[in-house]
Amino acid sequence: MNRADARLVAEELYKIMRKEGLVDDKVIGAEEVAEILGCSTETIYRKSSDIPHTKVGKTLRFFKSDIIKMLRR
């Protein structure tokens, strides 16, 4: 497989992953994560070590795709 073929395969995989909802570049806050998971914002902060996130200053940020993946496990 040459580089061009690998790129085509990667592009097709990306399209499939987007279609399945596995790729979403949307960044959300703890409030929206709590809404998706059906719990309180306080629970999100307490359990943040178990939830994939990034810290921006004192604020937690989450990729929506990571939350969806977590739910599918």
C-alpha positions as CSV (number, residue, x, y, z in Angstrom):
1,M,0.0,0.0,0.0
2,N,1.4,3.3,-1.0
3,R,0.9,6.7,0.8
4,A,-2.0,7.7,-1.5
5,D,-3.8,4.5,-0.8
6,A,-3.3,4.9,2.9
7,R,-4.7,8.4,2.7
8,L,-7.8,7.2,0.9
9,V,-8.4,4.5,3.5
10,A,-8.0,7.0,6.3
11,E,-10.5,9.4,4.7
12,E,-13.0,6.6,4.3
13,L,-12.6,5.5,7.9
14,Y,-13.0,9.1,9.0
15,K,-16.3,9.4,7.1
16,I,-17.6,6.2,8.6
17,M,-16.6,7.4,12.1
18,R,-18.3,10.7,11.7
19,K,-21.5,9.0,10.4
20,E,-21.5,6.8,13.5
21,G,-21.0,9.8,15.8
22,L,-17.5,8.7,16.9
23,V,-15.9,11.9,15.7
24,D,-17.2,15.2,17.0
25,D,-14.9,18.0,17.5
26,K,-17.4,19.9,19.6
27,V,-16.0,21.0,23.0
28,I,-18.6,21.1,25.8
29,G,-18.6,22.1,29.5
30,A,-19.5,20.2,32.6
31,E,-23.1,21.4,32.5
32,E,-23.7,19.8,29.1
33,V,-21.9,16.6,30.1
34,A,-24.1,16.4,33.2
35,E,-27.1,16.8,31.0
36,I,-25.9,14.0,28.6
37,L,-25.1,11.7,31.5
38,G,-28.2,12.5,33.5
39,C,-26.4,13.6,36.7
40,S,-25.5,16.8,38.5
41,T,-22.7,19.1,37.6
42,E,-21.2,18.5,41.0
43,T,-21.0,14.7,40.2
44,I,-19.1,15.6,37.0
45,Y,-16.5,17.6,38.9
46,R,-16.2,14.8,41.6
47,K,-15.8,12.1,39.0
48,S,-13.7,14.1,36.6
49,S,-10.8,11.7,37.1
50,D,-12.9,9.0,35.4
51,I,-14.1,11.2,32.5
52,P,-11.7,12.2,29.7
53,H,-11.3,16.0,29.9
54,T,-9.0,18.9,29.4
55,K,-8.5,21.7,31.9
56,V,-8.5,25.3,30.6
57,G,-7.5,27.4,33.6
58,K,-9.9,26.3,36.3
59,T,-12.6,25.1,33.8
60,L,-13.0,21.6,32.7
61,R,-13.6,21.0,28.9
62,F,-14.8,17.8,27.3
63,F,-14.9,16.6,23.8
64,K,-18.5,15.4,23.1
65,S,-17.2,12.5,21.1
66,D,-15.3,11.3,24.2
67,I,-18.4,11.4,26.3
68,I,-20.3,9.4,23.6
69,K,-17.5,6.8,23.4
70,M,-17.6,6.5,27.2
71,L,-21.4,5.8,27.1
72,R,-20.9,3.1,24.5
73,R,-18.5,1.1,26.7
